[in-house]
Amino acid sequence: IAGITQAPTSQILAAGRRMTLRCTQDMRHNAMYWYRQDLGLGLRLIHYSNTAGTTGKGEVPDGYSVSRANTDDFPLTLASAVPSQTSVYFCASSRGDSGANVLTFGAGSRLTVL
Amino acid sequence: LAKTTQPISMDSYEGQEVNITCSHNNIATNDYITWYQQFPSQGPRFIIQGYKTKVTNEVASLFIPADRKSSTLSLPRVSLSDTAVYYCLVGDAAGYSTLTFGKGTMLLVSP
C-alpha cells in the first residue's frame, strides 16, 4: 500500500543523546515535511523540503536538522535531545503541484526524552 | 502567512449535521483551503479541499464565501466514528513554509 513509513513507532531517549527519526515515502512526492504535535498546540512545522536536495525551516526548527538526499527519504535528526523535544512527530509528503497541495501523513513517531 | 482560527471544541449528537467554521482573514490569492481529520494515535488525513464557492465529496461539504476569509466544513449526519480533531489548513504549493496548522477543533459526537 502506497504511503509513508515512519520509524521508530516509539522511542524513549536519554537527554543529550542523538536520535534520527526515519521517514520514507513511495508515492514519488516532491515535497516532504516534519511536524511535531503537542497537547494543546496542534501541529507545528519543523522543517520541509520542496524537492530532493533542498530543505527549509518551518515554525520550530531549533534543535532539529533534516536532509533530503533523494526523493523518498527525509530523516529528522535531534543532535542532542532535550526533554522539551518529547512529542509525537509526523512526517508528511505532497506532490508539490502549484495551488492544490494535499498532505499525506505517516502514522507518527512518539519520542520521550528523559 | 495565512493564520487560521477555529473553535477549540464542539459537541454534537449522532445523526445531526455539524458545521465547523475556520477564519483565515489574510488568505492569499493562490491559497487553497484544505481540511484534515485526525483520530487519536494516527496522522491527519485529508477530508476535502476547495478554492471558492462550494465543494462536496462523499464525506463532507466545504462552503467558501466570495471573500474567502472563512470556510465552513459541513459533516452531514455525524456518527460516533466522526469524533476526531478537525484541522483547517490554508496555503499553496509555492510556499511550503506556509503549510502551518492551527490548533484544530475537537468534535465529540455523543449517542
Chai-1 contact restraints between the chains, C-beta under 6 A:
chainA,res_idxA,chainB,res_idxB,connection_type,confidence,min_distance_angstrom,max_distance_angstrom,comment,restraint_id
A,A31,B,Y96,contact,1.0,0.0,6.0,A-B,restraint_1
A,G42,B,F101,contact,1.0,0.0,6.0,A-B,restraint_2
A,G42,B,G102,contact,1.0,0.0,6.0,A-B,restraint_3
A,G42,B,K103,contact,1.0,0.0,6.0,A-B,restraint_4
A,G42,B,G104,contact,1.0,0.0,6.0,A-B,restraint_5
A,L43,B,F101,contact,1.0,0.0,6.0,A-B,restraint_6
A,L45,B,T100,contact,1.0,0.0,6.0,A-B,restraint_7
A,Y48,B,Y96,contact,1.0,0.0,6.0,A-B,restraint_8
A,N50,B,Y96,contact,1.0,0.0,6.0,A-B,restraint_9
A,G56,B,S97,contact,1.0,0.0,6.0,A-B,restraint_10
A,G58,B,S97,contact,1.0,0.0,6.0,A-B,restraint_11
A,E59,B,T100,contact,1.0,0.0,6.0,A-B,restraint_12
A,F90,B,G43,contact,1.0,0.0,6.0,A-B,restraint_13
A,G96,B,A93,contact,1.0,0.0,6.0,A-B,restraint_14
A,D97,B,A93,contact,1.0,0.0,6.0,A-B,restraint_15
A,S98,B,A93,contact,1.0,0.0,6.0,A-B,restraint_16
A,G99,B,D92,contact,1.0,0.0,6.0,A-B,restraint_17
A,A100,B,Y32,contact,1.0,0.0,6.0,A-B,restraint_18
A,N101,B,A93,contact,1.0,0.0,6.0,A-B,restraint_19
A,V102,B,F46,contact,1.0,0.0,6.0,A-B,restraint_20
A,F105,B,G43,contact,1.0,0.0,6.0,A-B,restraint_21
A,F105,B,P44,contact,1.0,0.0,6.0,A-B,restraint_22
A,G106,B,G43,contact,1.0,0.0,6.0,A-B,restraint_23
A,A107,B,G43,contact,1.0,0.0,6.0,A-B,restraint_24
A,G108,B,G43,contact,1.0,0.0,6.0,A-B,restraint_25
